[in-house]
């Protein structure tokens, strides 16, 4: 800029009222300061949301540098190195999935610990409902003490870890359910066959609870949303009245909509029960649990469960929109909880649900508009393909997307 232009600018500034000049100068300074501080503010916001604790000066500097270098995802990954991300954030994220009240105010347990371990170790979340996997801290040194070992009959091991402030990022170790619980490999089904899940969803009842809460927690879908009265009712069990209250229309227009899809799938759990007396998961290979025959006289011509074979009736009709896998390894039918868990986890809806839950954690809100929904869709595409169903990159992407809010 020439000296003549500078002098002209000075004359224009001098001609303005002093108050205007001071205000304009202050706003310019404030704007410049905001720009300079923006990456640090965004870095702190990311760290606060993912770890729930303030970052150290060194971590904040590194995260801000990542953001300045157009790599906010790297900044988010640094935030996830904080132990609080595992012991607090992920613990609170997963705990509501482990109980019927869906409350965060429940003790640490093997279900939650397994979710935390899978995220930490980059285990694909498509194995969440099928893996022969459990995380514990047997033999760990926690502030000079050792926790009681994992027990198939109590939650004491995990409650001790929580009560003694264990660093879950450091102490959790991967193991097989077969090794720790004695459950045969073919009967393991990821978090569904953890002790905590059994205590919450296999206890009493008819095992339909396990199916319903798995839909809620890992498909972000309740039964009312997938009601379909056009499917065959041939596998609805005997305990469901075909004329509730003496009115068969209630069954045809309401009950049948959930049971036609649920009952053929929940048959995968036919050999499981949670024994309240022993506090343990029971598995009776080849023999359906007596609970599957409860109230058999309610409608005696109804379906009698012979084994744990299951079939997905939702692969046709309106619930095709759940996006079932077309892989030859997932034909829509099979035996046992493991293969049924693979069926659910192979769906587009399962993947989208994990992304939505990560979005909610990192953004402190649900997706609200078309831009948000497109972001979730794009993240789901990556999650299921090049992302290998790994959760940490999903958290990082969501945190980066919302860092300016």
GUVEX-531455 format. One record per residue (C-alpha): residue number from 1; residue in one letter; y, z, x. Coordinates in Angstrom, 1 decimal, decimal comma, always signed. Layout:
<pts>
+-----+------+--------+--------+--------+
: seq : type :     c2 :     c3 :     c1 :
+-----+------+--------+--------+--------+
: NUM :    A :      Y :      Z :      X :
...
+-----+------+--------+--------+--------+
</pts>
This chain:
<pts>
+-----+------+--------+--------+--------+
: seq : type :     c2 :     c3 :     c1 :
+-----+------+--------+--------+--------+
:   1 :    X :   +0,0 :   +0,0 :   +0,0 :
:   2 :    X :   +3,4 :   -1,0 :   +1,4 :
:   3 :    X :   +6,3 :   +1,5 :   +2,1 :
:   4 :    X :   +8,3 :   -0,2 :   -0,6 :
:   5 :    X :   +5,5 :   +0,6 :   -3,1 :
:   6 :    X :   +5,3 :   +4,2 :   -1,9 :
:   7 :    X :   +9,0 :   +4,7 :   -2,3 :
:   8 :    X :   +8,9 :   +3,2 :   -5,8 :
:   9 :    X :   +6,1 :   +5,5 :   -6,7 :
:  10 :    X :   +8,0 :   +8,5 :   -5,4 :
:  11 :    X :  +11,1 :   +7,5 :   -7,4 :
:  12 :    X :   +9,0 :   +7,2 :  -10,6 :
:  13 :    X :   +7,5 :  +10,7 :   -9,9 :
:  14 :    X :  +10,9 :  +12,1 :   -9,2 :
:  15 :    X :  +12,2 :  +10,8 :  -12,5 :
:  16 :    X :   +9,6 :  +12,8 :  -14,5 :
:  17 :    X :  +10,3 :  +16,3 :  -15,8 :
:  18 :    X :   +9,2 :  +18,9 :  -13,3 :
:  19 :    X :   +6,7 :  +20,4 :  -15,8 :
:  20 :    X :   +5,0 :  +17,0 :  -16,3 :
:  21 :    X :   +4,8 :  +16,5 :  -12,5 :
:  22 :    X :   +3,2 :  +20,0 :  -12,0 :
:  23 :    X :   +0,8 :  +19,4 :  -14,9 :
:  24 :    X :   -0,3 :  +16,0 :  -13,7 :
:  25 :    X :   -0,8 :  +17,3 :  -10,2 :
:  26 :    X :   -2,8 :  +20,2 :  -11,4 :
:  27 :    X :   -5,0 :  +17,9 :  -13,5 :
:  28 :    X :   -5,5 :  +15,6 :  -10,6 :
:  29 :    X :   -6,6 :  +18,5 :   -8,4 :
:  30 :    X :   -8,9 :  +19,9 :  -11,1 :
:  31 :    X :  -10,5 :  +16,5 :  -11,6 :
:  32 :    X :  -11,0 :  +16,1 :   -7,8 :
:  33 :    X :  -12,5 :  +19,6 :   -7,6 :
:  34 :    X :  -14,8 :  +18,9 :  -10,5 :
:  35 :    X :  -16,0 :  +15,8 :   -8,8 :
:  36 :    X :  -16,6 :  +17,6 :   -5,5 :
:  37 :    X :  -18,5 :  +20,4 :   -7,2 :
:  38 :    X :  -20,4 :  +18,3 :   -9,7 :
:  39 :    X :  -23,6 :  +17,8 :   -7,6 :
:  40 :    X :  -23,7 :  +21,6 :   -6,9 :
:  41 :    X :  -23,2 :  +22,4 :  -10,5 :
:  42 :    X :  -25,9 :  +20,0 :  -11,5 :
:  43 :    X :  -28,3 :  +21,4 :   -8,8 :
:  44 :    X :  -27,7 :  +24,9 :  -10,0 :
:  45 :    X :  -28,3 :  +23,9 :  -13,6 :
:  46 :    X :  -31,6 :  +22,2 :  -12,6 :
:  47 :    X :  -32,7 :  +25,3 :  -10,7 :
:  48 :    X :  -31,7 :  +27,7 :  -13,4 :
:  49 :    X :  -33,7 :  +25,8 :  -16,0 :
:  50 :    X :  -36,8 :  +25,2 :  -13,9 :
:  51 :    X :  -37,0 :  +28,5 :  -12,0 :
:  52 :    X :  -34,9 :  +30,7 :  -14,1 :
:  53 :    X :  -33,4 :  +32,3 :  -10,9 :
:  54 :    X :  -30,3 :  +31,4 :   -8,9 :
:  55 :    X :  -31,1 :  +29,3 :   -5,8 :
:  56 :    X :  -30,4 :  +30,4 :   -2,3 :
:  57 :    X :  -27,4 :  +28,8 :   -0,6 :
:  58 :    X :  -29,7 :  +26,6 :   +1,6 :
:  59 :    X :  -31,7 :  +25,4 :   -1,4 :
:  60 :    X :  -28,6 :  +24,7 :   -3,4 :
:  61 :    X :  -27,1 :  +22,7 :   -0,5 :
:  62 :    X :  -30,4 :  +20,7 :   -0,2 :
:  63 :    X :  -30,6 :  +20,0 :   -3,9 :
:  64 :    X :  -26,9 :  +19,0 :   -4,0 :
:  65 :    X :  -27,5 :  +16,6 :   -1,1 :
:  66 :    X :  -30,5 :  +15,1 :   -3,0 :
:  67 :    X :  -28,3 :  +14,5 :   -6,0 :
:  68 :    X :  -25,5 :  +13,0 :   -3,9 :
:  69 :    X :  -28,1 :  +10,7 :   -2,5 :
:  70 :    X :  -29,1 :   +9,5 :   -6,0 :
:  71 :    X :  -32,4 :  +11,4 :   -5,9 :
:  72 :    X :  -32,1 :  +14,2 :   -8,5 :
:  73 :    X :  -35,8 :  +14,2 :   -9,0 :
:  74 :    X :  -36,2 :  +15,4 :   -5,4 :
:  75 :    X :  -33,8 :  +18,2 :   -6,2 :
:  76 :    X :  -35,9 :  +19,2 :   -9,2 :
:  77 :    X :  -39,0 :  +19,2 :   -7,0 :
:  78 :    X :  -37,3 :  +21,7 :   -4,7 :
:  79 :    X :  -36,5 :  +23,9 :   -7,6 :
:  80 :    X :  -40,2 :  +23,9 :   -8,5 :
:  81 :    X :  -41,0 :  +25,3 :   -5,0 :
:  82 :    X :  -39,6 :  +28,6 :   -6,2 :
:  83 :    X :  -42,4 :  +31,1 :   -7,1 :
:  84 :    X :  -40,6 :  +31,9 :  -10,4 :
:  85 :    X :  -41,4 :  +28,4 :  -11,6 :
:  86 :    X :  -45,1 :  +29,4 :  -11,7 :
:  87 :    X :  -45,0 :  +33,1 :  -12,5 :
:  88 :    X :  -42,3 :  +32,9 :  -15,1 :
:  89 :    X :  -41,4 :  +29,4 :  -16,4 :
:  90 :    X :  -44,9 :  +28,0 :  -16,6 :
:  91 :    X :  -46,3 :  +31,2 :  -17,8 :
:  92 :    X :  -43,9 :  +31,3 :  -20,7 :
:  93 :    X :  -44,4 :  +27,5 :  -21,3 :
:  94 :    X :  -48,2 :  +27,8 :  -21,7 :
:  95 :    X :  -48,7 :  +31,2 :  -23,2 :
:  96 :    X :  -47,9 :  +30,2 :  -26,8 :
:  97 :    X :  -50,8 :  +27,7 :  -26,7 :
:  98 :    X :  -53,2 :  +30,6 :  -26,2 :
:  99 :    X :  -52,8 :  +32,6 :  -29,4 :
: 100 :    X :  -52,6 :  +31,9 :  -33,1 :
: 101 :    X :  -49,1 :  +33,4 :  -33,5 :
: 102 :    X :  -48,0 :  +30,9 :  -30,8 :
: 103 :    X :  -45,9 :  +33,6 :  -29,2 :
: 104 :    X :  -44,7 :  +33,8 :  -25,7 :
: 105 :    X :  -45,1 :  +37,6 :  -25,8 :
: 106 :    X :  -48,8 :  +37,6 :  -24,9 :
: 107 :    X :  -50,5 :  +38,7 :  -21,6 :
: 108 :    X :  -51,3 :  +36,3 :  -18,8 :
: 109 :    X :  -54,9 :  +35,0 :  -19,3 :
: 110 :    X :  -57,3 :  +32,5 :  -18,0 :
: 111 :    X :  -56,0 :  +29,7 :  -20,2 :
: 112 :    X :  -52,4 :  +30,2 :  -19,0 :
: 113 :    X :  -53,5 :  +30,6 :  -15,4 :
: 114 :    X :  -55,5 :  +27,4 :  -15,5 :
: 115 :    X :  -52,5 :  +25,5 :  -16,8 :
: 116 :    X :  -50,3 :  +26,9 :  -14,1 :
: 117 :    X :  -52,9 :  +26,1 :  -11,4 :
: 118 :    X :  -53,3 :  +22,5 :  -12,7 :
: 119 :    X :  -49,6 :  +21,9 :  -12,5 :
: 120 :    X :  -49,3 :  +23,5 :   -9,0 :
: 121 :    X :  -52,3 :  +21,5 :   -7,6 :
: 122 :    X :  -51,4 :  +18,2 :   -9,2 :
: 123 :    X :  -54,5 :  +18,0 :  -11,3 :
: 124 :    X :  -54,2 :  +15,3 :  -13,9 :
: 125 :    X :  -53,4 :  +16,8 :  -17,3 :
: 126 :    X :  -55,8 :  +14,3 :  -18,9 :
: 127 :    X :  -58,5 :  +16,7 :  -17,8 :
: 128 :    X :  -56,9 :  +19,7 :  -19,6 :
: 129 :    X :  -59,4 :  +19,6 :  -22,5 :
: 130 :    X :  -62,5 :  +18,6 :  -20,6 :
: 131 :    X :  -62,5 :  +19,9 :  -17,0 :
: 132 :    X :  -65,1 :  +22,3 :  -15,6 :
: 133 :    X :  -62,2 :  +24,3 :  -14,2 :
: 134 :    X :  -60,6 :  +27,8 :  -14,3 :
: 135 :    X :  -58,1 :  +29,5 :  -12,1 :
: 136 :    X :  -58,3 :  +33,2 :  -11,1 :
: 137 :    X :  -57,3 :  +35,4 :   -8,2 :
: 138 :    X :  -60,5 :  +37,2 :   -7,2 :
: 139 :    X :  -60,0 :  +39,0 :   -3,9 :
: 140 :    X :  -56,3 :  +38,3 :   -3,7 :
: 141 :    X :  -54,0 :  +40,7 :   -1,8 :
: 142 :    X :  -51,2 :  +41,7 :   -4,1 :
: 143 :    X :  -48,8 :  +44,2 :   -2,5 :
: 144 :    X :  -51,7 :  +45,7 :   -0,6 :
: 145 :    X :  -54,0 :  +46,0 :   -3,6 :
: 146 :    X :  -56,8 :  +43,9 :   -5,0 :
: 147 :    X :  -57,2 :  +43,0 :   -8,7 :
: 148 :    X :  -60,4 :  +43,6 :  -10,6 :
: 149 :    X :  -62,5 :  +40,4 :  -10,6 :
: 150 :    X :  -62,6 :  +37,9 :  -13,4 :
: 151 :    X :  -64,6 :  +39,2 :  -16,3 :
: 152 :    X :  -66,2 :  +37,2 :  -19,1 :
: 153 :    X :  -65,8 :  +40,3 :  -21,3 :
: 154 :    X :  -62,2 :  +41,3 :  -20,8 :
: 155 :    X :  -58,7 :  +40,0 :  -19,7 :
: 156 :    X :  -58,2 :  +42,9 :  -17,3 :
: 157 :    X :  -58,1 :  +40,6 :  -14,2 :
: 158 :    X :  -55,1 :  +38,7 :  -15,5 :
: 159 :    X :  -53,3 :  +41,6 :  -17,0 :
: 160 :    X :  -53,5 :  +43,4 :  -13,7 :
: 161 :    X :  -52,0 :  +40,4 :  -11,9 :
: 162 :    X :  -49,1 :  +40,3 :  -14,3 :
: 163 :    X :  -48,5 :  +44,0 :  -14,3 :
: 164 :    X :  -48,5 :  +44,1 :  -10,5 :
: 165 :    X :  -46,0 :  +41,2 :  -10,2 :
: 166 :    X :  -48,4 :  +38,8 :   -8,5 :
: 167 :    X :  -47,0 :  +35,6 :   -7,1 :
: 168 :    X :  -49,1 :  +33,2 :   -9,1 :
: 169 :    X :  -48,1 :  +30,2 :   -7,0 :
: 170 :    X :  -49,7 :  +32,0 :   -4,0 :
: 171 :    X :  -52,7 :  +33,9 :   -5,4 :
: 172 :    X :  -54,4 :  +31,6 :   -8,0 :
: 173 :    X :  -57,4 :  +29,7 :   -6,7 :
: 174 :    X :  -59,4 :  +26,9 :   -8,4 :
: 175 :    X :  -63,0 :  +27,5 :   -9,4 :
: 176 :    X :  -65,5 :  +26,1 :  -11,9 :
: 177 :    X :  -66,2 :  +27,7 :  -15,2 :
: 178 :    X :  -69,9 :  +27,2 :  -14,4 :
: 179 :    X :  -69,5 :  +29,4 :  -11,3 :
: 180 :    X :  -67,3 :  +32,0 :  -12,8 :
: 181 :    X :  -68,6 :  +32,3 :  -16,4 :
: 182 :    X :  -72,1 :  +30,9 :  -16,2 :
: 183 :    X :  -71,3 :  +28,2 :  -18,8 :
: 184 :    X :  -73,3 :  +25,1 :  -18,2 :
: 185 :    X :  -71,3 :  +22,2 :  -16,9 :
: 186 :    X :  -71,8 :  +20,0 :  -19,9 :
: 187 :    X :  -70,5 :  +22,7 :  -22,2 :
: 188 :    X :  -67,2 :  +23,2 :  -20,3 :
: 189 :    X :  -64,1 :  +21,7 :  -21,9 :
: 190 :    X :  -61,1 :  +22,7 :  -19,9 :
: 191 :    X :  -58,8 :  +25,2 :  -21,5 :
: 192 :    X :  -60,7 :  +25,1 :  -24,8 :
: 193 :    X :  -63,6 :  +26,9 :  -23,2 :
: 194 :    X :  -61,6 :  +29,6 :  -21,4 :
: 195 :    X :  -62,1 :  +33,1 :  -22,6 :
: 196 :    X :  -58,6 :  +33,4 :  -24,0 :
: 197 :    X :  -59,0 :  +30,2 :  -26,1 :
: 198 :    X :  -62,4 :  +31,5 :  -27,4 :
: 199 :    X :  -61,0 :  +34,9 :  -28,3 :
: 200 :    X :  -58,1 :  +33,2 :  -30,2 :
: 201 :    X :  -59,8 :  +30,2 :  -31,8 :
: 202 :    X :  -63,6 :  +30,6 :  -31,8 :
: 203 :    X :  -63,6 :  +34,1 :  -33,2 :
: 204 :    X :  -65,1 :  +34,4 :  -36,7 :
: 205 :    X :  -64,0 :  +31,6 :  -39,1 :
: 206 :    X :  -65,7 :  +28,2 :  -38,8 :
: 207 :    X :  -64,3 :  +26,8 :  -35,5 :
: 208 :    X :  -61,8 :  +24,6 :  -37,3 :
: 209 :    X :  -59,1 :  +26,8 :  -35,8 :
: 210 :    X :  -59,8 :  +25,5 :  -32,3 :
: 211 :    X :  -59,4 :  +21,9 :  -33,5 :
: 212 :    X :  -56,2 :  +22,6 :  -35,5 :
: 213 :    X :  -54,5 :  +24,6 :  -32,7 :
: 214 :    X :  -55,5 :  +22,0 :  -30,1 :
: 215 :    X :  -53,8 :  +19,4 :  -32,2 :
: 216 :    X :  -50,7 :  +21,6 :  -32,6 :
: 217 :    X :  -50,5 :  +22,5 :  -28,9 :
: 218 :    X :  -51,6 :  +19,3 :  -27,2 :
: 219 :    X :  -50,9 :  +16,5 :  -29,7 :
: 220 :    X :  -47,7 :  +18,1 :  -31,1 :
: 221 :    X :  -49,2 :  +17,3 :  -34,5 :
: 222 :    X :  -50,4 :  +19,5 :  -37,4 :
: 223 :    X :  -53,0 :  +18,6 :  -39,9 :
: 224 :    X :  -50,5 :  +17,9 :  -42,6 :
: 225 :    X :  -49,0 :  +15,1 :  -40,5 :
: 226 :    X :  -52,4 :  +13,4 :  -40,2 :
: 227 :    X :  -53,7 :  +13,7 :  -43,7 :
: 228 :    X :  -55,5 :  +10,6 :  -44,8 :
: 229 :    X :  -57,3 :  +10,5 :  -48,1 :
: 230 :    X :  -58,7 :   +7,0 :  -47,5 :
: 231 :    X :  -61,4 :   +8,1 :  -45,0 :
: 232 :    X :  -65,0 :   +8,9 :  -46,0 :
: 233 :    X :  -65,7 :  +12,5 :  -47,0 :
: 234 :    X :  -69,3 :  +12,2 :  -46,0 :
: 235 :    X :  -69,1 :  +14,9 :  -43,2 :
: 236 :    X :  -67,1 :  +17,5 :  -45,0 :
: 237 :    X :  -69,1 :  +20,7 :  -44,8 :
: 238 :    X :  -70,6 :  +22,7 :  -47,7 :
: 239 :    X :  -68,0 :  +25,5 :  -47,6 :
: 240 :    X :  -65,2 :  +23,2 :  -48,9 :
: 241 :    X :  -65,0 :  +23,2 :  -52,7 :
: 242 :    X :  -64,8 :  +19,8 :  -54,3 :
: 243 :    X :  -63,1 :  +21,4 :  -57,3 :
: 244 :    X :  -60,8 :  +24,1 :  -56,1 :
: 245 :    X :  -59,6 :  +26,1 :  -59,0 :
: 246 :    X :  -61,8 :  +23,9 :  -61,2 :
: 247 :    X :  -59,6 :  +20,8 :  -60,5 :
: 248 :    X :  -61,3 :  +18,1 :  -58,5 :
: 249 :    X :  -58,0 :  +16,3 :  -58,2 :
: 250 :    X :  -56,8 :  +18,9 :  -55,7 :
: 251 :    X :  -59,7 :  +18,1 :  -53,5 :
: 252 :    X :  -59,3 :  +14,3 :  -53,8 :
: 253 :    X :  -55,5 :  +14,3 :  -53,3 :
: 254 :    X :  -55,1 :  +17,2 :  -50,9 :
: 255 :    X :  -58,1 :  +18,9 :  -49,2 :
: 256 :    X :  -59,9 :  +15,7 :  -48,4 :
: 257 :    X :  -57,0 :  +14,4 :  -46,5 :
: 258 :    X :  -57,4 :  +17,0 :  -43,7 :
: 259 :    X :  -61,1 :  +17,6 :  -43,8 :
: 260 :    X :  -62,3 :  +14,0 :  -43,6 :
: 261 :    X :  -60,8 :  +13,8 :  -40,1 :
: 262 :    X :  -61,1 :  +17,4 :  -39,0 :
: 263 :    X :  -64,7 :  +18,2 :  -39,9 :
: 264 :    X :  -66,4 :  +15,4 :  -38,0 :
: 265 :    X :  -64,3 :  +16,3 :  -34,9 :
: 266 :    X :  -64,7 :  +20,1 :  -35,1 :
: 267 :    X :  -68,5 :  +19,5 :  -35,2 :
: 268 :    X :  -68,1 :  +19,2 :  -31,4 :
: 269 :    X :  -67,7 :  +23,0 :  -31,4 :
: 270 :    X :  -71,0 :  +23,7 :  -33,3 :
: 271 :    X :  -72,6 :  +25,7 :  -30,4 :
: 272 :    X :  -69,6 :  +27,9 :  -29,6 :
: 273 :    X :  -68,6 :  +31,4 :  -30,9 :
: 274 :    X :  -66,6 :  +34,3 :  -29,6 :
: 275 :    X :  -68,6 :  +37,5 :  -29,9 :
: 276 :    X :  -66,2 :  +40,3 :  -30,8 :
: 277 :    X :  -68,7 :  +43,0 :  -29,9 :
: 278 :    X :  -69,3 :  +41,8 :  -26,4 :
: 279 :    X :  -65,9 :  +40,2 :  -25,9 :
: 280 :    X :  -67,5 :  +37,1 :  -24,6 :
: 281 :    X :  -67,8 :  +33,4 :  -25,3 :
: 282 :    X :  -71,2 :  +32,5 :  -26,6 :
: 283 :    X :  -72,8 :  +29,0 :  -26,3 :
: 284 :    X :  -76,1 :  +28,3 :  -28,0 :
: 285 :    X :  -77,2 :  +25,0 :  -26,7 :
: 286 :    X :  -79,0 :  +22,9 :  -29,3 :
: 287 :    X :  -78,5 :  +25,4 :  -32,1 :
: 288 :    X :  -75,4 :  +25,3 :  -34,4 :
: 289 :    X :  -73,8 :  +28,7 :  -34,8 :
: 290 :    X :  -74,4 :  +30,4 :  -38,2 :
: 291 :    X :  -70,7 :  +30,1 :  -39,0 :
: 292 :    X :  -71,2 :  +26,4 :  -39,6 :
: 293 :    X :  -73,3 :  +27,3 :  -42,7 :
: 294 :    X :  -71,0 :  +29,9 :  -44,2 :
: 295 :    X :  -70,6 :  +29,6 :  -47,9 :
: 296 :    X :  -73,2 :  +26,9 :  -48,1 :
: 297 :    X :  -73,4 :  +27,3 :  -51,9 :
: 298 :    X :  -69,8 :  +26,4 :  -52,5 :
: 299 :    X :  -70,8 :  +22,8 :  -52,6 :
: 300 :    X :  -74,5 :  +22,6 :  -51,6 :
: 301 :    X :  -74,6 :  +18,7 :  -51,5 :
: 302 :    X :  -72,0 :  +18,9 :  -48,7 :
: 303 :    X :  -72,7 :  +18,1 :  -45,1 :
: 304 :    X :  -75,1 :  +20,4 :  -43,2 :
: 305 :    X :  -74,3 :  +20,5 :  -39,5 :
: 306 :    X :  -77,4 :  +19,5 :  -37,5 :
: 307 :    X :  -76,0 :  +19,4 :  -33,9 :
: 308 :    X :  -72,7 :  +19,0 :  -32,0 :
: 309 :    X :  -72,3 :  +15,3 :  -32,5 :
: 310 :    X :  -68,7 :  +14,3 :  -33,4 :
: 311 :    X :  -66,9 :  +11,2 :  -34,6 :
: 312 :    X :  -63,3 :  +10,2 :  -34,8 :
: 313 :    X :  -62,6 :   +8,9 :  -38,2 :
: 314 :    X :  -58,9 :   +8,5 :  -37,4 :
: 315 :    X :  -59,6 :   +5,5 :  -35,2 :
: 316 :    X :  -59,1 :   +3,4 :  -38,3 :
: 317 :    X :  -56,5 :   +3,8 :  -41,0 :
: 318 :    X :  -53,0 :   +5,1 :  -40,6 :
: 319 :    X :  -53,9 :   +7,5 :  -37,8 :
: 320 :    X :  -54,6 :   +4,6 :  -35,5 :
: 321 :    X :  -51,0 :   +5,1 :  -34,7 :
: 322 :    X :  -52,0 :   +8,2 :  -32,7 :
: 323 :    X :  -52,8 :   +5,6 :  -30,0 :
: 324 :    X :  -56,5 :   +6,2 :  -29,3 :
: 325 :    X :  -57,8 :   +4,9 :  -26,0 :
: 326 :    X :  -59,5 :   +1,5 :  -25,9 :
: 327 :    X :  -61,5 :   +2,4 :  -22,8 :
: 328 :    X :  -65,2 :   +1,7 :  -23,1 :
: 329 :    X :  -65,8 :   +5,3 :  -21,8 :
: 330 :    X :  -64,2 :   +6,6 :  -25,0 :
: 331 :    X :  -66,0 :   +5,0 :  -27,9 :
: 332 :    X :  -64,7 :   +7,4 :  -30,5 :
: 333 :    X :  -67,9 :   +9,4 :  -30,9 :
: 334 :    X :  -70,1 :  +11,6 :  -28,8 :
: 335 :    X :  -71,6 :  +15,1 :  -28,4 :
: 336 :    X :  -69,9 :  +18,4 :  -27,5 :
: 337 :    X :  -66,5 :  +19,7 :  -26,8 :
: 338 :    X :  -66,1 :  +18,0 :  -23,4 :
: 339 :    X :  -66,3 :  +14,4 :  -24,7 :
: 340 :    X :  -64,2 :  +15,3 :  -27,8 :
: 341 :    X :  -61,5 :  +16,8 :  -25,5 :
: 342 :    X :  -61,6 :  +13,5 :  -23,5 :
: 343 :    X :  -61,0 :  +11,6 :  -26,7 :
: 344 :    X :  -57,9 :  +13,6 :  -27,6 :
: 345 :    X :  -56,5 :  +13,6 :  -24,1 :
: 346 :    X :  -57,0 :   +9,8 :  -23,9 :
: 347 :    X :  -54,6 :   +9,2 :  -26,7 :
: 348 :    X :  -51,0 :   +8,1 :  -26,4 :
: 349 :    X :  -50,0 :  +11,0 :  -28,6 :
: 350 :    X :  -51,5 :  +13,6 :  -26,2 :
: 351 :    X :  -49,5 :  +12,1 :  -23,3 :
: 352 :    X :  -46,3 :  +11,9 :  -25,3 :
: 353 :    X :  -46,7 :  +15,5 :  -26,4 :
: 354 :    X :  -46,9 :  +16,7 :  -22,8 :
: 355 :    X :  -43,8 :  +14,8 :  -22,0 :
: 356 :    X :  -41,9 :  +16,2 :  -25,0 :
: 357 :    X :  -42,9 :  +19,7 :  -24,1 :
: 358 :    X :  -41,6 :  +19,2 :  -20,5 :
: 359 :    X :  -38,4 :  +17,6 :  -21,9 :
: 360 :    X :  -37,9 :  +20,7 :  -24,1 :
: 361 :    X :  -38,4 :  +23,0 :  -21,1 :
: 362 :    X :  -36,1 :  +21,2 :  -18,7 :
: 363 :    X :  -33,4 :  +20,2 :  -21,3 :
: 364 :    X :  -33,5 :  +23,3 :  -23,5 :
: 365 :    X :  -33,7 :  +21,0 :  -26,5 :
: 366 :    X :  -35,8 :  +18,4 :  -28,3 :
: 367 :    X :  -35,1 :  +14,7 :  -28,0 :
: 368 :    X :  -32,4 :  +14,0 :  -30,6 :
: 369 :    X :  -31,4 :  +10,4 :  -30,5 :
: 370 :    X :  -32,5 :   +6,9 :  -29,7 :
: 371 :    X :  -31,6 :   +7,3 :  -26,0 :
: 372 :    X :  -33,6 :  +10,5 :  -25,7 :
: 373 :    X :  -36,6 :   +8,9 :  -27,5 :
: 374 :    X :  -36,6 :   +5,9 :  -25,3 :
: 375 :    X :  -36,5 :   +8,2 :  -22,2 :
: 376 :    X :  -39,5 :  +10,1 :  -23,5 :
: 377 :    X :  -41,3 :   +6,8 :  -24,2 :
: 378 :    X :  -40,5 :   +5,5 :  -20,6 :
: 379 :    X :  -41,6 :   +8,8 :  -19,1 :
: 380 :    X :  -44,9 :   +8,7 :  -21,1 :
: 381 :    X :  -45,6 :   +5,2 :  -19,8 :
: 382 :    X :  -45,2 :   +6,4 :  -16,2 :
: 383 :    X :  -47,1 :   +9,6 :  -16,9 :
: 384 :    X :  -50,2 :   +7,7 :  -18,1 :
: 385 :    X :  -50,1 :   +4,9 :  -15,5 :
: 386 :    X :  -48,6 :   +5,3 :  -12,0 :
: 387 :    X :  -47,9 :   +9,0 :  -12,7 :
: 388 :    X :  -51,6 :   +9,9 :  -12,8 :
: 389 :    X :  -51,0 :  +12,5 :  -15,6 :
: 390 :    X :  -49,3 :  +14,8 :  -13,1 :
: 391 :    X :  -46,8 :  +17,3 :  -14,7 :
: 392 :    X :  -44,4 :  +18,1 :  -11,9 :
: 393 :    X :  -42,9 :  +14,6 :  -11,8 :
: 394 :    X :  -42,4 :  +14,8 :  -15,5 :
: 395 :    X :  -40,5 :  +18,1 :  -15,3 :
: 396 :    X :  -38,5 :  +16,6 :  -12,4 :
: 397 :    X :  -37,6 :  +13,4 :  -14,4 :
: 398 :    X :  -36,6 :  +15,4 :  -17,5 :
: 399 :    X :  -34,5 :  +17,9 :  -15,4 :
: 400 :    X :  -32,7 :  +14,9 :  -13,8 :
: 401 :    X :  -32,1 :  +13,3 :  -17,1 :
: 402 :    X :  -30,4 :  +16,4 :  -18,5 :
: 403 :    X :  -28,7 :  +17,7 :  -15,4 :
: 404 :    X :  -25,3 :  +16,8 :  -16,7 :
: 405 :    X :  -25,6 :  +18,7 :  -19,9 :
+-----+------+--------+--------+--------+
</pts>
